[in-house]
């Protein structure tokens, strides 16, 4: 059974200098951010959008943050052609927090990493070939 009194407190934080909100842990005088890779001093101007208790950062609803960018040219493409856009450096973070798995698992399942080029560990599905072609990528017969 989970002891709720000892569960960490998290907030969906939107400081004035961030474009999008991000989950951080409330550690007293500082915020701790898994995505930040470190700490951030609390400020009176910090805007708290939501407060929750959770066992881990992975248990939070990361769709409320700016990790998923639908109109991005970077992201993950599923074998059934569903695109999950992200910032050009957030592929691994999206795999972990949004898709709730490891990059190696996604690649083995046939997901494509989309950037200036695309990378897919397995042969492309028809859905992926169509999506990539419509997005302007050159898809060869051996992809």
Backbone as JSON Lines, residues from 0, in Angstrom:
{"i":0,"aa":"X","n":[0.84,-1.18,0.0],"ca":[0.0,0.0,0.0],"c":[0.88,1.25,0.0]}
{"i":1,"aa":"X","n":[0.49,2.25,-0.75],"ca":[1.25,3.49,-0.88],"c":[0.95,4.41,0.29]}
{"i":2,"aa":"X","n":[2.0,4.92,0.94],"ca":[1.86,5.88,2.03],"c":[1.79,7.28,1.44]}
{"i":3,"aa":"X","n":[0.57,7.82,1.33],"ca":[0.37,9.11,0.67],"c":[1.05,10.26,1.41]}
{"i":4,"aa":"X","n":[1.26,10.11,2.73],"ca":[1.93,11.17,3.49],"c":[3.4,11.33,3.08]}
{"i":5,"aa":"X","n":[3.99,10.27,2.55],"ca":[5.39,10.31,2.15],"c":[5.59,10.41,0.64]}
{"i":6,"aa":"X","n":[4.5,10.56,-0.09],"ca":[4.63,10.7,-1.55],"c":[5.1,12.1,-1.89]}
{"i":7,"aa":"X","n":[5.95,12.22,-2.91],"ca":[6.42,13.55,-3.31],"c":[5.27,14.41,-3.85]}
{"i":8,"aa":"X","n":[5.42,15.7,-3.66],"ca":[4.48,16.68,-4.19],"c":[5.05,17.25,-5.48]}
{"i":9,"aa":"X","n":[4.24,17.25,-6.52],"ca":[4.65,17.79,-7.81],"c":[3.74,18.94,-8.19]}
{"i":10,"aa":"X","n":[4.28,19.86,-8.94],"ca":[3.46,20.96,-9.46],"c":[3.72,21.1,-10.95]}
{"i":11,"aa":"X","n":[2.68,21.48,-11.65],"ca":[2.82,21.84,-13.06],"c":[3.14,23.32,-13.05]}
{"i":12,"aa":"X","n":[4.38,23.63,-13.35],"ca":[4.93,24.97,-13.17],"c":[5.07,25.7,-14.49]}
{"i":13,"aa":"X","n":[4.74,26.99,-14.47],"ca":[4.91,27.84,-15.65],"c":[5.53,29.16,-15.21]}
{"i":14,"aa":"X","n":[6.87,29.18,-15.06],"ca":[7.51,30.47,-14.78],"c":[7.33,31.41,-15.98]}
{"i":15,"aa":"X","n":[7.44,32.7,-15.73],"ca":[7.21,33.68,-16.79],"c":[8.21,33.55,-17.93]}
{"i":16,"aa":"X","n":[9.35,32.97,-17.68],"ca":[10.4,32.86,-18.7],"c":[10.39,31.52,-19.45]}
{"i":17,"aa":"X","n":[9.42,30.65,-19.19],"ca":[9.27,29.4,-19.95],"c":[8.13,29.56,-20.94]}
{"i":18,"aa":"X","n":[8.27,28.95,-22.09],"ca":[7.2,28.99,-23.1],"c":[6.04,28.08,-22.73]}
{"i":19,"aa":"X","n":[6.35,26.94,-22.12],"ca":[5.32,25.95,-21.79],"c":[5.51,25.46,-20.36]}
{"i":20,"aa":"X","n":[4.46,24.94,-19.74],"ca":[4.6,24.42,-18.37],"c":[5.39,23.11,-18.34]}
{"i":21,"aa":"X","n":[5.92,22.8,-17.16],"ca":[6.7,21.58,-16.96],"c":[6.44,21.07,-15.54]}
{"i":22,"aa":"X","n":[6.43,19.75,-15.38],"ca":[6.28,19.16,-14.06],"c":[7.59,19.28,-13.3]}
{"i":23,"aa":"X","n":[7.49,19.7,-12.04],"ca":[8.64,19.78,-11.15],"c":[8.21,19.26,-9.77]}
{"i":24,"aa":"X","n":[9.18,18.78,-9.02],"ca":[8.91,18.34,-7.65],"c":[9.12,19.51,-6.7]}
{"i":25,"aa":"X","n":[8.2,19.66,-5.74],"ca":[8.3,20.71,-4.73],"c":[9.22,20.2,-3.62]}
{"i":26,"aa":"X","n":[10.41,20.79,-3.55],"ca":[11.41,20.37,-2.56],"c":[11.68,21.48,-1.55]}
{"i":27,"aa":"X","n":[10.65,22.17,-1.13],"ca":[10.82,23.23,-0.14],"c":[11.17,24.55,-0.81]}
{"i":28,"aa":"X","n":[12.44,24.95,-0.71],"ca":[12.85,26.25,-1.26],"c":[13.21,26.18,-2.74]}
{"i":29,"aa":"X","n":[13.23,24.98,-3.3],"ca":[13.57,24.82,-4.71],"c":[12.55,23.92,-5.41]}
{"i":30,"aa":"X","n":[12.53,24.0,-6.73],"ca":[11.83,23.05,-7.59],"c":[12.89,22.11,-8.12]}
{"i":31,"aa":"X","n":[12.56,20.82,-8.22],"ca":[13.48,19.86,-8.85],"c":[12.8,19.35,-10.11]}
{"i":32,"aa":"X","n":[13.5,19.44,-11.22],"ca":[12.91,19.01,-12.48],"c":[13.66,17.89,-13.13]}
{"i":33,"aa":"X","n":[12.98,16.76,-13.32],"ca":[13.58,15.62,-14.02],"c":[13.96,16.02,-15.44]}
{"i":34,"aa":"X","n":[13.06,16.7,-16.12],"ca":[13.34,17.16,-17.49],"c":[14.39,18.27,-17.48]}
{"i":35,"aa":"X","n":[14.38,19.08,-16.41],"ca":[15.36,20.15,-16.28],"c":[16.76,19.6,-16.03]}
{"i":36,"aa":"X","n":[16.81,18.41,-15.41],"ca":[18.1,17.84,-15.04],"c":[18.7,18.54,-13.84]}
{"i":37,"aa":"X","n":[17.87,19.17,-13.03],"ca":[18.41,19.85,-11.87],"c":[17.39,20.68,-11.15]}
{"i":38,"aa":"X","n":[17.9,21.64,-10.39],"ca":[17.05,22.44,-9.53],"c":[16.82,23.84,-10.06]}
{"i":39,"aa":"X","n":[15.77,24.43,-9.54],"ca":[15.39,25.78,-9.92],"c":[14.9,26.47,-8.66]}
{"i":40,"aa":"X","n":[15.43,27.65,-8.37],"ca":[14.99,28.39,-7.2],"c":[13.55,28.85,-7.39]}
{"i":41,"aa":"X","n":[12.78,28.77,-6.31],"ca":[11.39,29.25,-6.36],"c":[11.37,30.77,-6.42]}
{"i":42,"aa":"X","n":[10.4,31.3,-7.17],"ca":[10.22,32.74,-7.27],"c":[8.76,33.09,-7.06]}
{"i":43,"aa":"X","n":[8.51,34.28,-6.58],"ca":[7.14,34.74,-6.35],"c":[6.34,34.8,-7.65]}
{"i":44,"aa":"X","n":[7.03,34.95,-8.76],"ca":[6.35,35.06,-10.06],"c":[6.03,33.71,-10.69]}
{"i":45,"aa":"X","n":[6.48,32.6,-10.07],"ca":[6.18,31.26,-10.6],"c":[4.68,31.03,-10.58]}
{"i":46,"aa":"X","n":[4.16,30.55,-11.68],"ca":[2.73,30.26,-11.78],"c":[2.53,28.75,-11.65]}
{"i":47,"aa":"X","n":[1.79,28.34,-10.63],"ca":[1.5,26.92,-10.41],"c":[0.13,26.63,-11.03]}
{"i":48,"aa":"X","n":[0.12,25.75,-12.02],"ca":[-1.11,25.41,-12.73],"c":[-1.86,24.25,-12.1]}
{"i":49,"aa":"X","n":[-1.1,23.37,-11.42],"ca":[-1.72,22.19,-10.83],"c":[-0.78,21.62,-9.77]}
{"i":50,"aa":"X","n":[-1.36,21.02,-8.72],"ca":[-0.58,20.34,-7.68],"c":[-1.08,18.9,-7.58]}
{"i":51,"aa":"X","n":[-0.16,17.96,-7.52],"ca":[-0.53,16.54,-7.37],"c":[0.51,15.82,-6.53]}
{"i":52,"aa":"X","n":[0.11,14.68,-6.01],"ca":[1.05,13.76,-5.38],"c":[1.19,12.56,-6.29]}
{"i":53,"aa":"X","n":[2.42,12.08,-6.44],"ca":[2.68,10.9,-7.27],"c":[3.94,10.23,-6.75]}
{"i":54,"aa":"X","n":[4.08,8.96,-7.08],"ca":[5.27,8.24,-6.65],"c":[6.51,8.65,-7.43]}
{"i":55,"aa":"X","n":[6.31,9.05,-8.71],"ca":[7.45,9.28,-9.59],"c":[7.06,10.25,-10.69]}
{"i":56,"aa":"X","n":[8.05,10.86,-11.31],"ca":[7.82,11.74,-12.44],"c":[7.06,11.04,-13.57]}
{"i":57,"aa":"X","n":[7.31,9.75,-13.74],"ca":[6.66,9.0,-14.83],"c":[5.15,8.85,-14.62]}
{"i":58,"aa":"X","n":[4.69,9.02,-13.39],"ca":[3.26,8.88,-13.1],"c":[2.46,10.14,-13.42]}
{"i":59,"aa":"X","n":[3.12,11.21,-13.81],"ca":[2.46,12.48,-14.08],"c":[1.93,12.54,-15.51]}
{"i":60,"aa":"X","n":[0.96,13.39,-15.74],"ca":[0.38,13.55,-17.07],"c":[1.2,14.56,-17.87]}
{"i":61,"aa":"X","n":[2.15,14.05,-18.62],"ca":[3.08,14.89,-19.37],"c":[2.45,15.49,-20.62]}
{"i":62,"aa":"X","n":[1.23,15.07,-20.96],"ca":[0.56,15.71,-22.1],"c":[0.15,17.14,-21.77]}
{"i":63,"aa":"X","n":[0.18,17.5,-20.5],"ca":[-0.15,18.87,-20.07],"c":[1.04,19.82,-20.24]}
{"i":64,"aa":"X","n":[2.17,19.29,-20.62],"ca":[3.37,20.1,-20.8],"c":[3.58,20.36,-22.29]}
{"i":65,"aa":"X","n":[4.65,21.0,-22.63],"ca":[4.95,21.29,-24.03],"c":[5.79,20.23,-24.71]}
{"i":66,"aa":"X","n":[5.84,19.02,-24.15],"ca":[6.66,17.97,-24.77],"c":[6.14,17.55,-26.13]}
{"i":67,"aa":"X","n":[4.83,17.44,-26.26],"ca":[4.25,17.05,-27.54],"c":[3.93,18.32,-28.34]}
{"i":68,"aa":"X","n":[4.5,18.39,-29.53],"ca":[4.29,19.54,-30.42],"c":[3.71,18.99,-31.73]}
{"i":69,"aa":"X","n":[2.38,19.01,-31.86],"ca":[1.74,18.36,-33.01],"c":[2.24,18.8,-34.38]}
{"i":70,"aa":"X","n":[2.56,20.07,-34.56],"ca":[2.97,20.54,-35.88],"c":[4.49,20.58,-36.07]}
{"i":71,"aa":"X","n":[5.2,19.91,-35.2],"ca":[6.66,19.86,-35.3],"c":[7.1,19.03,-36.51]}
{"i":72,"aa":"X","n":[8.29,19.29,-36.99],"ca":[8.86,18.45,-38.05],"c":[9.73,17.35,-37.46]}
{"i":73,"aa":"X","n":[9.84,17.3,-36.13],"ca":[10.61,16.29,-35.42],"c":[9.66,15.46,-34.58]}
{"i":74,"aa":"X","n":[9.99,14.19,-34.35],"ca":[9.15,13.38,-33.48],"c":[9.29,11.9,-33.74]}
{"i":75,"aa":"X","n":[8.27,11.17,-33.31],"ca":[8.19,9.72,-33.47],"c":[7.03,9.39,-34.4]}
{"i":76,"aa":"X","n":[7.24,8.38,-35.26],"ca":[6.2,7.91,-36.17],"c":[5.96,6.43,-35.89]}
{"i":77,"aa":"X","n":[4.75,6.11,-35.47],"ca":[4.4,4.73,-35.12],"c":[4.25,3.88,-36.38]}
{"i":78,"aa":"X","n":[4.29,2.55,-36.23],"ca":[4.09,1.67,-37.39],"c":[2.74,1.87,-38.07]}
{"i":79,"aa":"X","n":[1.72,2.37,-37.31],"ca":[0.42,2.61,-37.94],"c":[0.26,4.05,-38.45]}
{"i":80,"aa":"X","n":[1.38,4.79,-38.51],"ca":[1.38,6.11,-39.12],"c":[0.98,7.26,-38.22]}
{"i":81,"aa":"X","n":[0.88,7.03,-36.91],"ca":[0.56,8.11,-35.98],"c":[1.84,8.87,-35.64]}
{"i":82,"aa":"X","n":[1.8,10.19,-35.82],"ca":[2.97,11.03,-35.56],"c":[2.82,11.74,-34.23]}
{"i":83,"aa":"X","n":[3.87,11.69,-33.42],"ca":[3.92,12.41,-32.15],"c":[5.09,13.38,-32.25]}
{"i":84,"aa":"X","n":[4.77,14.64,-32.48],"ca":[5.79,15.66,-32.67],"c":[6.41,16.13,-31.38]}
{"i":85,"aa":"X","n":[7.67,16.57,-31.47],"ca":[8.38,17.05,-30.3],"c":[9.47,18.05,-30.71]}
{"i":86,"aa":"X","n":[10.11,18.63,-29.73],"ca":[11.27,19.49,-29.96],"c":[12.39,18.62,-30.51]}
{"i":87,"aa":"X","n":[13.3,19.21,-31.27],"ca":[14.31,18.4,-31.96],"c":[15.23,17.62,-31.03]}
{"i":88,"aa":"X","n":[15.29,17.99,-29.75],"ca":[16.16,17.25,-28.82],"c":[15.37,16.43,-27.8]}
{"i":89,"aa":"X","n":[14.06,16.29,-27.97],"ca":[13.24,15.64,-26.94],"c":[12.73,14.24,-27.32]}
{"i":90,"aa":"X","n":[13.29,13.61,-28.33],"ca":[12.82,12.27,-28.7],"c":[12.86,11.29,-27.52]}
{"i":91,"aa":"X","n":[13.99,11.25,-26.82],"ca":[14.13,10.29,-25.73],"c":[13.2,10.63,-24.56]}
{"i":92,"aa":"X","n":[13.02,11.92,-24.29],"ca":[12.14,12.36,-23.22],"c":[10.69,12.01,-23.54]}
{"i":93,"aa":"X","n":[10.28,12.21,-24.79],"ca":[8.92,11.86,-25.21],"c":[8.72,10.34,-25.11]}
{"i":94,"aa":"X","n":[9.71,9.57,-25.5],"ca":[9.61,8.11,-25.37],"c":[9.37,7.74,-23.91]}
{"i":95,"aa":"X","n":[10.12,8.35,-23.03],"ca":[10.05,8.01,-21.6],"c":[8.76,8.5,-20.93]}
{"i":96,"aa":"X","n":[8.43,9.79,-21.1],"ca":[7.32,10.37,-20.35],"c":[5.97,10.29,-21.05]}
{"i":97,"aa":"X","n":[5.95,10.36,-22.37],"ca":[4.67,10.34,-23.09],"c":[4.3,8.92,-23.5]}
{"i":98,"aa":"X","n":[5.24,8.22,-24.13],"ca":[4.97,6.87,-24.61],"c":[5.24,5.8,-23.55]}
{"i":99,"aa":"X","n":[5.86,6.22,-22.45],"ca":[6.08,5.35,-21.27],"c":[6.88,4.1,-21.58]}
{"i":100,"aa":"X","n":[7.94,4.28,-22.39],"ca":[8.8,3.14,-22.72],"c":[10.19,3.65,-23.07]}
{"i":101,"aa":"X","n":[11.1,2.73,-23.31],"ca":[12.47,3.08,-23.68],"c":[12.59,3.23,-25.19]}
{"i":102,"aa":"X","n":[13.54,4.05,-25.59],"ca":[13.8,4.27,-27.02],"c":[14.08,2.94,-27.72]}
{"i":103,"aa":"X","n":[14.88,2.08,-27.11],"ca":[15.22,0.8,-27.74],"c":[13.98,-0.05,-28.0]}
{"i":104,"aa":"X","n":[13.01,0.02,-27.11],"ca":[11.76,-0.73,-27.29],"c":[10.98,-0.17,-28.47]}
{"i":105,"aa":"X","n":[10.87,1.16,-28.54],"ca":[10.17,1.78,-29.67],"c":[10.81,1.38,-30.99]}
{"i":106,"aa":"X","n":[12.13,1.46,-31.04],"ca":[12.83,1.14,-32.29],"c":[12.63,-0.33,-32.67]}
{"i":107,"aa":"X","n":[12.66,-1.22,-31.7],"ca":[12.43,-2.65,-31.99],"c":[11.0,-2.9,-32.45]}
{"i":108,"aa":"X","n":[10.06,-2.07,-31.99],"ca":[8.66,-2.2,-32.39],"c":[8.39,-1.55,-33.75]}
{"i":109,"aa":"X","n":[9.41,-0.91,-34.32],"ca":[9.25,-0.35,-35.65],"c":[8.9,1.13,-35.7]}
{"i":110,"aa":"X","n":[8.99,1.83,-34.58],"ca":[8.77,3.27,-34.59],"c":[9.93,3.94,-35.3]}
{"i":111,"aa":"X","n":[9.67,5.03,-36.0],"ca":[10.71,5.81,-36.69],"c":[10.98,7.09,-35.93]}
{"i":112,"aa":"X","n":[12.25,7.4,-35.79],"ca":[12.68,8.68,-35.22],"c":[12.78,9.66,-36.38]}
{"i":113,"aa":"X","n":[12.01,10.75,-36.3],"ca":[11.95,11.73,-37.38],"c":[12.72,12.98,-36.97]}
{"i":114,"aa":"X","n":[13.68,13.37,-37.8],"ca":[14.43,14.62,-37.61],"c":[14.66,15.18,-39.01]}
{"i":115,"aa":"X","n":[15.85,15.71,-39.28],"ca":[16.12,16.16,-40.64],"c":[16.05,14.97,-41.61]}
{"i":116,"aa":"X","n":[16.38,13.81,-41.08],"ca":[16.23,12.54,-41.79],"c":[15.39,11.65,-40.9]}
{"i":117,"aa":"X","n":[15.1,10.45,-41.34],"ca":[14.36,9.54,-40.49],"c":[15.2,8.29,-40.25]}
{"i":118,"aa":"X","n":[14.99,7.68,-39.08],"ca":[15.68,6.44,-38.74],"c":[14.64,5.44,-38.29]}
{"i":119,"aa":"X","n":[14.68,4.27,-38.88],"ca":[13.78,3.19,-38.48],"c":[14.58,1.9,-38.47]}
{"i":120,"aa":"X","n":[14.54,1.19,-37.36],"ca":[15.31,-0.04,-37.21],"c":[14.74,-1.18,-38.05]}
{"i":121,"aa":"X","n":[13.45,-1.14,-38.3],"ca":[12.78,-2.17,-39.1],"c":[12.33,-1.59,-40.43]}
{"i":122,"aa":"X","n":[11.94,-2.47,-41.31],"ca":[11.42,-2.02,-42.61],"c":[10.16,-1.19,-42.39]}
{"i":123,"aa":"X","n":[10.02,-0.12,-43.15],"ca":[8.87,0.77,-43.01],"c":[7.56,0.08,-43.35]}
{"i":124,"aa":"X","n":[6.51,0.43,-42.63],"ca":[5.18,-0.05,-42.97],"c":[4.63,0.85,-44.08]}
{"i":125,"aa":"X","n":[3.55,0.43,-44.7],"ca":[2.91,1.25,-45.73],"c":[2.45,2.59,-45.15]}
{"i":126,"aa":"X","n":[1.94,2.56,-43.91],"ca":[1.49,3.79,-43.25],"c":[2.66,4.76,-43.08]}
{"i":127,"aa":"X","n":[3.8,4.24,-42.64],"ca":[4.98,5.09,-42.46],"c":[5.49,5.62,-43.79]}
{"i":128,"aa":"X","n":[5.51,4.77,-44.81],"ca":[5.98,5.21,-46.14],"c":[5.1,6.35,-46.65]}
{"i":129,"aa":"X","n":[3.8,6.21,-46.5],"ca":[2.87,7.25,-46.95],"c":[3.07,8.54,-46.17]}
{"i":130,"aa":"X","n":[3.17,8.43,-44.84],"ca":[3.35,9.62,-44.02],"c":[4.66,10.33,-44.39]}
{"i":131,"aa":"X","n":[5.73,9.57,-44.48],"ca":[7.04,10.15,-44.8],"c":[7.04,10.82,-46.18]}
{"i":132,"aa":"X","n":[6.43,10.18,-47.15],"ca":[6.34,10.76,-48.49],"c":[5.56,12.06,-48.47]}
{"i":133,"aa":"X","n":[4.41,12.07,-47.79],"ca":[3.6,13.3,-47.69],"c":[4.35,14.41,-46.96]}
{"i":134,"aa":"X","n":[5.24,14.03,-46.03],"ca":[6.01,15.01,-45.27],"c":[7.25,15.5,-46.03]}
{"i":135,"aa":"X","n":[7.47,14.96,-47.24],"ca":[8.57,15.45,-48.07],"c":[9.85,14.65,-47.99]}
{"i":136,"aa":"X","n":[9.82,13.53,-47.29],"ca":[11.01,12.67,-47.22],"c":[11.1,11.81,-48.47]}
{"i":137,"aa":"X","n":[12.31,11.52,-48.88],"ca":[12.54,10.6,-50.0],"c":[12.61,9.2,-49.41]}
{"i":138,"aa":"X","n":[11.68,8.36,-49.81],"ca":[11.61,6.99,-49.29],"c":[12.01,6.05,-50.4]}
{"i":139,"aa":"X","n":[13.04,5.26,-50.15],"ca":[13.51,4.32,-51.19],"c":[12.86,2.95,-51.01]}
{"i":140,"aa":"X","n":[13.03,2.12,-52.0],"ca":[12.44,0.78,-51.98],"c":[12.98,-0.09,-50.84]}
{"i":141,"aa":"X","n":[14.2,0.17,-50.4],"ca":[14.8,-0.69,-49.37],"c":[14.51,-0.18,-47.95]}
{"i":142,"aa":"X","n":[13.83,0.96,-47.8],"ca":[13.49,1.46,-46.46],"c":[12.35,0.68,-45.86]}
